[in-house]
């Protein structure tokens, strides 16, 4: 019977090099806090316990994690005394348990399930008491170097390394598997670094070897997976790596992406096959896009659902909206939260919609604002139409029933209802309900003053 697996996620660091008031592991990557990816890896491995070590900014981290992973356990590192001290803080939860402990860093979001799974399987097969991951980097600055001598391993941290050691390219990833009982016994023997005064978790490798226990080194050639994010440059680099992975998955699943270099799609977005995404588009988490959709260049979509066959034309913005099949949006349209478009709706140039629903086949193609409105099917909204939904105190509803025709430049002063099949005359300010099939028109009488243009020209010529 396999031992139980307990996972510790180190998330207590301040991250001074980020120069931020936000806890380091809470900085977003791919639309999610970086700690989210590490949590997912722990869950992928069916960890029997997940323990998150928190410190700086603990409230925001604990609130986020607890809402998504109710079984997570939190341990507080009261002082920033190093990684060994952080792990030691979990003794109350793990020291008396018999199992394997996986130690992950909350600032290493690019780690894949497959790599950790291979590490775990090979560690168990090796019969070792401790395993650690290493990789070679062209620029290993900032990482602990892996020193190998006479079949044994030693990790030398950057601050303690001499110039010769700093030339070593192989680095420690800071990811470990270790017997739980042995772990806390070794931690008691860790001494503070002479350079920083911190207690380094890497020291347990030397300590466990001194106890005549076997140490297993898992080397990976995929160095990108174990990069820690310590500054904004590393954050930007990791963002590009994660985005490229997402685009590759989508393209493999049948989505056409014309220019991956200029397309940004967050990690939890779904897109159906035979959809097309053009350059400079930005599709954010919470968005589900169906099959055969076309997302043109410069489009921003956030937390929205697009059904099959939707076309979003250039430079449109869609937020928290639902769009029916074969609908067309844009160019230069804005759908604000709680917009619902039914099948075959057309929303065109410079149309803004907020908290409104438009029925099947309805068209609003030009220069209109629609807010707090319920609009039926096969309605024509003329250019320049405005629903005046705010009276200075509250928002008021507009209702336009099926097959109505709203003339261009109509102002609908809510609350107001336009009946089924009714028509409003162009340039009307409608303040009263228009009954079914009626014409609602409100205009002042036109006056033509004969000869006025010549008189004006003559007057201007005398100046």
C-alpha positions in Angstrom: 0.0 0.0 0.0 1.4 3.4 -1.0 2.2 5.9 1.7 0.0 8.9 2.0 1.1 12.1 0.3 1.1 15.4 2.1 1.8 18.6 0.2 3.3 21.8 1.7 3.0 25.0 -0.3 5.4 27.8 0.8 3.6 31.1 0.4 4.9 33.2 3.2 7.5 35.3 1.4 7.3 39.0 1.0 8.8 39.2 -2.4 10.8 42.4 -2.0 12.1 42.4 -5.5 8.5 42.6 -6.8 8.4 46.1 -5.2 4.7 45.6 -4.5 2.1 45.8 -1.7 0.6 42.6 -3.1 1.8 39.3 -1.7 4.2 37.8 -4.2 2.2 34.6 -4.7 -1.0 36.6 -5.3 0.3 38.3 -8.4 -1.7 37.2 -11.4 -0.5 35.1 -14.3 -2.8 33.9 -17.0 -5.6 35.6 -15.1 -5.1 33.7 -11.9 -2.9 34.3 -8.8 0.3 32.3 -9.3 -0.4 30.2 -6.2 -3.5 28.8 -8.0 -1.4 26.8 -10.3 0.6 25.2 -7.5 -2.6 24.4 -5.6 -3.9 22.6 -8.7 -0.8 20.5 -9.0 -1.2 19.4 -5.4 -4.8 18.4 -6.1 -3.8 16.6 -9.4 -1.5 14.4 -7.3 -4.4 13.5 -4.9 -2.6 14.9 -1.9 -4.1 13.7 1.3 -3.4 17.0 3.0 -2.6 20.4 1.5 -0.9 22.8 3.9 -0.2 26.4 2.9 2.4 28.3 4.9 1.4 31.9 5.0 3.1 35.0 6.4 3.2 38.4 4.6 -0.3 39.2 3.3 -1.8 36.1 4.9 -5.3 37.4 5.0 -5.7 37.8 1.2 -4.0 34.5 0.5 -6.1 32.6 3.1 -9.3 34.2 1.9 -8.6 33.2 -1.8 -7.5 29.7 -1.1 -10.3 28.9 1.5 -13.0 29.9 -1.0 -11.7 27.4 -3.6 -10.2 24.6 -1.5 -12.1 24.3 1.7 -9.9 21.4 2.9 -6.7 23.4 2.8 -4.9 23.9 6.1 -3.0 27.2 6.9 0.1 27.5 9.0 1.6 30.9 9.9 5.3 31.6 9.7 5.5 34.5 12.2 9.0 35.7 11.1 10.8 35.5 7.8 13.6 33.1 8.9 14.0 31.1 5.8 12.5 28.1 4.0 13.5 25.5 6.7 11.7 27.6 9.3 8.6 27.8 7.1 8.5 24.0 6.7 9.2 23.5 10.4 6.0 25.6 11.1 4.0 22.7 9.7 5.2 20.2 12.4 1.9 20.5 14.3 0.1 19.1 11.3 2.6 16.6 9.9 5.3 15.5 12.4 3.3 12.6 13.8 2.1 11.3 10.5 3.8 8.6 8.4 3.9 9.4 4.7 5.8 11.4 2.0 5.8 15.2 2.0 5.9 17.1 -1.2 7.3 20.6 -0.7 6.3 23.1 -3.4 6.9 26.9 -3.7 3.9 29.1 -4.3 5.9 31.3 -6.7 6.7 28.5 -9.3 3.4 28.4 -11.3 4.8 26.9 -14.5 5.3 23.4 -13.0 3.3 20.7 -14.9 1.4 17.8 -13.5 3.3 15.4 -15.7 6.7 16.5 -14.3 5.6 16.2 -10.7 4.0 12.8 -11.4 7.2 11.5 -12.9 9.2 12.8 -10.0 6.9 11.2 -7.5 6.9 7.8 -9.3 10.7 7.7 -9.7 11.2 8.9 -6.1 9.1 5.9 -4.8 10.9 3.5 -7.1 14.3 4.8 -6.0 13.8 3.8 -2.3 15.3 7.2 -1.3 14.4 9.1 1.8 14.6 12.4 0.0 14.3 13.5 -3.6 14.8 16.9 -5.2 14.5 18.4 -8.7 17.3 20.1 -10.5 17.8 21.7 -13.9 20.4 23.6 -15.9 20.0 27.3 -16.6 22.1 29.4 -18.9 21.8 32.2 -16.3 21.6 30.5 -12.9 22.0 33.7 -10.9 19.9 33.8 -7.8 19.4 30.0 -7.5 21.1 27.5 -5.2 23.8 25.5 -7.1 23.8 21.7 -7.1 27.3 20.5 -6.1 28.0 16.8 -6.7 31.0 15.1 -5.0 31.6 11.4 -4.6 28.0 10.4 -5.3 26.6 12.9 -2.8 24.8 16.2 -3.2 25.1 19.6 -1.6 23.1 22.7 -2.4 25.0 26.0 -2.1 22.8 29.1 -2.0 23.8 32.1 -4.0 24.7 34.2 -1.0 27.0 31.5 0.3 28.6 30.5 -3.0 32.2 31.3 -4.0 33.1 32.3 -7.5 33.8 28.8 -8.6 30.5 27.5 -7.3 28.7 30.3 -9.0 29.9 29.0 -12.4 27.8 25.8 -11.9 24.8 25.8 -14.3 22.8 23.2 -12.5 20.3 24.7 -10.0 18.0 23.4 -7.3 14.4 23.9 -8.1 13.3 24.0 -4.4 10.9 21.1 -4.9 11.3 18.1 -2.6 9.8 14.8 -1.6 10.8 13.5 1.8 9.7 11.0 4.4 7.6 13.0 6.9 9.2 11.6 10.1 12.7 12.1 8.7 11.9 15.6 7.5 11.2 17.1 11.0 14.1 15.2 12.5 16.4 16.8 10.0 14.9 20.2 10.4 15.9 20.2 14.0 19.6 20.1 12.9 19.5 23.0 10.4 21.6 25.9 11.5 21.3 29.5 10.4 23.3 30.7 7.4 26.4 32.7 8.2 25.7 35.1 5.3 22.0 35.8 5.9 21.0 34.3 9.3 18.2 32.3 7.5 17.5 28.6 8.0 17.8 27.0 4.5 15.7 24.0 3.7 18.4 22.9 1.3 20.6 21.9 4.3 18.4 18.9 4.9 20.0 17.2 1.9 23.4 17.2 3.6 21.9 16.3 6.9 19.9 13.3 5.6 23.0 12.0 3.7 25.0 12.2 6.9 22.4 9.9 8.4 23.3 7.3 5.8 20.0 7.8 4.0 19.6 7.8 0.2 19.0 11.0 -1.7 17.5 10.9 -5.2 18.1 13.7 -7.7 15.5 14.1 -10.4 17.0 16.2 -13.3 14.7 17.8 -15.8 15.6 19.4 -19.2 12.4 21.5 -19.1 13.9 24.3 -17.0 11.0 26.7 -17.8 8.8 24.6 -15.5 10.8 25.3 -12.3 11.5 29.0 -12.7 10.6 31.0 -9.6 9.0 34.4 -10.0 11.0 36.9 -8.0 10.6 40.1 -10.0 8.4 41.7 -12.7 10.7 40.5 -15.5 10.3 36.9 -14.4 6.5 37.5 -14.1 6.3 38.8 -17.7 8.4 35.9 -19.0 6.3 33.3 -17.2 3.2 35.0 -18.6 4.4 34.5 -22.1 5.3 30.9 -21.5 1.9 30.1 -19.9 0.0 32.0 -22.7 1.9 30.1 -25.4 1.0 26.8 -23.7 -2.7 27.8 -23.7 -2.6 28.8 -27.4 -0.9 25.5 -28.3 -3.6 23.6 -26.5 -6.3 25.5 -28.3 -4.7 25.1 -31.7 -4.3 21.4 -31.1 -8.1 21.3 -30.3 -9.0 22.8 -33.6 -8.9 26.6 -33.0 -7.2 28.9 -35.6 -5.0 31.5 -34.0 -3.5 33.7 -36.7 -0.7 35.3 -34.7 0.2 33.6 -31.3 2.7 36.4 -30.6 0.0 39.0 -30.3 -2.9 37.0 -29.0 -3.6 36.7 -25.2 -6.0 34.1 -23.9 -6.2 33.4 -20.2 -6.0 29.9 -18.8 -9.6 29.0 -18.0 -11.1 30.2 -21.3 -12.7 27.6 -23.5 -13.1 27.9 -27.3 -14.8 25.5 -29.6 -13.3 24.0 -32.7 -13.2 25.8 -36.0 -13.3 29.1 -34.3 -10.9 31.8 -35.4 -9.0 34.3 -33.3 -7.3 37.2 -35.0 -4.3 39.2 -33.7 -4.3 41.6 -30.8 -7.3 40.1 -29.1 -7.6 39.7 -25.3 -9.9 36.9 -24.0 -10.1 36.7 -20.3 -11.1 34.0 -17.7 -14.8 33.2 -17.3 -15.3 33.2 -21.1 -16.7 30.3 -23.0 -16.7 30.6 -26.8 -18.6 28.1 -29.0 -17.8 26.5 -32.3 -17.2 28.4 -35.6 -17.0 31.8 -33.9 -14.9 34.6 -35.4 -13.1 36.9 -33.0 -11.6 39.8 -35.0 -8.5 41.9 -34.1 -8.5 44.2 -31.1 -11.4 42.5 -29.4 -11.6 42.2 -25.6 -13.9 39.6 -24.0 -14.3 39.0 -20.3 -16.4 36.5 -18.3 -18.9 36.0 -21.2 -20.6 33.2 -23.1 -20.6 33.2 -26.9 -22.7 30.5 -28.5 -21.9 28.8 -31.9 -21.3 30.9 -34.9 -20.9 34.3 -33.2 -18.9 37.0 -35.0 -17.3 39.7 -33.0 -15.9 42.4 -35.3 -12.8 44.5 -34.6 -12.3 46.6 -31.5 -15.4 45.5 -29.6 -15.5 45.0 -25.8 -17.7 42.4 -24.2 -18.1 42.0 -20.4 -20.3 39.5 -18.5 -22.6 39.1 -21.4 -24.4 36.2 -23.1 -24.5 36.1 -26.9 -26.8 33.7 -28.9 -26.0 31.7 -32.0 -25.0 33.5 -35.2 -25.2 36.9 -33.6 -22.9 39.7 -34.9 -21.3 42.3 -32.6 -19.3 45.3 -33.7 -17.1 46.8 -35.0 -16.5 49.2 -32.1 -19.4 47.9 -30.0 -19.5 47.7 -26.2 -21.5 45.1 -24.3 -21.5 45.9 -20.6 -22.5 43.5 -17.8 -25.9 41.7 -17.9 -26.3 42.1 -21.6 -28.1 39.2 -23.3 -28.4 38.9 -27.1 -30.5 36.1 -28.5 -29.8 34.3 -31.7 -29.1 36.3 -34.9 -29.0 39.6 -33.2 -26.9 42.3 -34.9 -25.2 45.0 -32.8 -23.1 47.3 -34.8 -20.9 50.3 -34.9 -20.6 52.4 -31.7 -23.5 50.7 -30.0 -23.4 50.4 -26.2 -25.7 48.1 -24.3 -26.0 47.7 -20.6 -28.2 45.3 -18.5 -30.5 44.7 -21.4 -31.9 41.8 -23.5 -32.4 41.8 -27.2 -34.7 39.1 -28.8 -34.1 36.9 -31.9 -33.3 38.8 -35.1 -33.3 42.2 -33.5 -30.9 44.8 -35.0 -29.2 47.8 -33.5 -26.6 48.6 -36.1 -25.5 52.2 -35.5 -24.6 54.7 -32.8 -27.1 53.8 -30.1 -27.2 53.5 -26.3 -29.5 50.8 -24.8 -29.7 50.5 -21.1 -32.0 48.7 -18.7 -34.2 47.6 -21.6 -36.1 44.5 -22.6 -36.4 44.3 -26.4 -38.3 41.7 -28.2 -37.6 39.8 -31.5 -37.2 41.3 -35.0 -37.1 44.8 -33.6 -35.2 47.5 -35.6 -33.3 50.1 -33.5 -32.5 53.1 -35.7 -29.3 55.0 -35.7 -28.8 57.4 -32.8 -31.5 55.8 -30.5 -31.0 56.4 -26.8 -32.8 54.9 -23.9 -32.9 57.6 -21.2 -32.9 55.2 -18.3 -31.6 57.4 -15.4 -33.7 60.2 -14.0 -31.1 61.4 -11.5 -32.4 59.1 -8.7 -33.0 55.6 -10.1 -32.7 53.5 -13.3 -36.0 53.1 -15.2 -36.9 50.3 -17.7 -37.7 50.5 -21.4 -39.7 47.8 -23.0 -39.9 47.4 -26.8 -42.1 44.6 -28.0 -41.7 42.2 -30.9 -41.4 43.7 -34.5 -41.4 47.3 -33.4 -39.6 49.9 -35.5 -37.7 52.6 -33.7 -36.8 55.4 -36.0 -33.4 57.0 -36.1 -32.5 59.6 -33.5 -35.4 58.5 -31.2 -35.0 59.3 -27.5 -37.0 56.9 -25.3 -37.5 58.5 -21.9 -38.0 55.6 -19.4 -40.1 54.2 -18.0 -41.8 53.7 -21.4 -43.2 50.8 -23.5 -43.3 50.5 -27.3 -46.0 48.1 -28.3 -45.8 45.2 -30.7 -45.3 46.3 -34.3 -45.4 50.0 -33.2 -43.3 52.7 -34.9 -41.6 55.8 -33.6 -40.9 58.6 -36.0 -37.3 59.7 -36.5 -36.1 62.5 -34.2 -38.9 61.9 -31.7 -38.6 62.2 -27.9 -41.0 59.5 -26.7 -42.2 60.1 -23.1 -45.4 58.1 -23.2 -46.2 54.5 -24.1 -46.9 53.8 -27.8 -49.7 51.3 -28.3 -49.4 48.2 -30.4 -49.3 49.0 -34.1 -49.4 52.8 -33.5 -47.0 55.5 -34.7 -45.5 57.5 -31.9 -44.1 60.9 -33.1 -43.0 64.0 -31.3 -41.6 66.9 -33.3 -42.0 70.7 -33.3 -43.4 72.1 -36.5 -40.8 72.9 -39.2 -40.6 76.5 -40.4 -38.9 77.6 -43.7 -37.8 81.3 -43.7 -37.5 82.4 -47.4 -34.4 84.3 -48.3 -32.7 83.8 -45.0 -29.5 82.4 -46.4 -28.9 85.4 -48.7 -29.6 87.8 -45.9 -27.1 86.0 -43.6 -24.5 86.0 -46.3 -25.0 89.7 -47.0 -24.8 90.5 -43.3 -21.5 88.5 -42.9 -20.0 90.3 -45.9 -20.5 93.7 -44.2 -18.2 92.7 -41.4 
